[in-house]
Amino acid sequence: MTDIPAFLDHLVLQANVAPSTQKTALNALIFLCREYLHLNTEKLAFKRAAPKVRLPVVFSHQEAMAVIQHIPQPYQLAAQMMYGSGLRVSEALRLRVQDIDFTRSALTVRSGKGDKDRQSLLPKSLHQA
């Protein structure tokens, strides 16, 4: 019964497999042991594969401004709203005049992600536009 944890550890430490690959191997081995070999597999001790951490690639402020400056109007305003207020594309396109509150510099995003309403900030630099 020591072969199963050793194999699962090998998958993580030497083969460097993804967590889903290790889970598939674990489930197959547990099924084999339980259904055909009639072995108890409840006390298996092995190292679990950690999910790979990926860092997002994002623009710097200067890069984002350079891209936005090359977008023609009226699309530039939508891009500025998305960047400055954190709106998604669909939210920016559904924005209505009554959703903008210039006195509080706020936006009301209606039926956003999850069909929920939320508040966001309106940058002062976009008041004139």
C-alpha positions in Angstrom: 0.0 0.0 0.0 3.0 2.3 0.1 3.3 2.2 -3.7 0.3 4.5 -4.2 1.5 7.4 -2.2 5.0 7.0 -3.7 3.5 7.1 -7.2 1.4 10.2 -6.4 4.4 11.9 -4.9 6.4 11.0 -8.0 3.8 12.7 -10.2 4.1 15.9 -8.2 7.8 16.0 -7.4 9.5 14.4 -10.5 6.9 14.5 -13.3 5.6 18.0 -12.3 2.1 17.3 -13.4 -1.0 19.5 -13.0 -3.4 19.0 -10.1 -6.1 17.6 -12.4 -3.7 14.9 -13.7 -2.8 13.9 -10.1 -6.5 13.8 -9.2 -7.3 11.6 -12.2 -4.5 9.2 -11.2 -5.7 9.2 -7.6 -9.3 8.5 -8.5 -8.3 5.7 -10.8 -6.1 4.1 -8.2 -8.8 4.4 -5.5 -11.4 2.8 -7.8 -9.0 -0.1 -8.5 -8.2 -0.6 -4.9 -11.7 -0.4 -3.6 -13.6 -2.2 -6.4 -11.2 -4.9 -7.4 -8.4 -5.3 -4.8 -10.8 -4.6 -1.8 -8.2 -2.5 -0.1 -8.8 0.4 2.3 -7.5 3.7 0.8 -8.8 6.2 3.4 -5.4 6.9 5.0 -3.3 7.7 2.0 -0.7 10.4 2.7 0.9 12.1 -0.3 1.9 15.5 -1.5 -0.8 17.3 -3.5 0.0 19.1 -6.6 -0.2 22.9 -6.3 -2.0 24.8 -9.0 0.4 26.9 -11.1 0.2 30.6 -10.3 0.1 32.8 -13.3 0.7 36.5 -13.1 -1.5 38.6 -15.3 0.1 40.7 -17.9 -1.2 44.3 -17.6 -0.5 47.6 -19.3 1.2 50.3 -17.3 -0.7 53.6 -17.0 1.4 55.2 -19.8 0.9 52.2 -22.1 -2.9 52.3 -21.5 -3.0 56.0 -22.2 -1.0 55.6 -25.4 -3.4 52.9 -26.7 -6.5 55.0 -25.7 -5.1 58.0 -27.5 -5.0 56.1 -30.8 -8.7 55.1 -30.6 -11.0 57.3 -32.6 -14.1 59.1 -31.1 -16.7 58.1 -29.9 -15.0 54.8 -29.1 -12.3 56.6 -27.3 -14.8 57.8 -24.7 -16.1 54.3 -24.1 -12.5 53.1 -23.7 -11.8 56.0 -21.2 -14.9 55.0 -19.3 -13.9 51.4 -19.1 -10.3 52.3 -18.0 -11.2 55.1 -15.6 -14.4 53.5 -14.0 -13.5 49.8 -14.3 -16.4 49.0 -16.6 -16.7 45.9 -18.7 -17.4 46.4 -22.4 -21.1 45.4 -22.1 -21.5 47.7 -19.2 -20.0 50.7 -21.0 -22.1 50.1 -24.1 -25.3 49.9 -22.0 -24.6 53.0 -20.0 -27.3 55.6 -20.2 -27.3 59.4 -19.4 -29.5 58.9 -16.3 -26.9 56.4 -14.9 -24.4 59.3 -14.6 -24.3 61.5 -11.5 -21.9 64.4 -12.2 -22.4 66.0 -8.7 -21.2 62.8 -6.9 -18.8 61.7 -9.8 -20.5 58.4 -9.8 -22.0 55.9 -12.3 -24.7 53.4 -11.8 -24.1 50.2 -13.7 -27.4 48.4 -14.1 -27.7 44.6 -14.7 -23.9 44.1 -14.7 -22.2 40.8 -14.1 -24.5 38.5 -12.2 -27.4 40.7 -13.2 -26.6 43.0 -10.3 -26.6 46.8 -10.1 -23.4 48.5 -8.7 -21.9 51.9 -8.3 -18.6 53.0 -9.8 -16.6 56.2 -9.9 -16.7 58.7 -12.8 -13.2 60.3 -13.3 -13.3 64.1 -13.2 -11.3 64.1 -16.4 -14.3 62.7 -18.2 -16.9 65.2 -17.0 -16.4 67.5 -20.0 -16.5 64.7 -22.6 
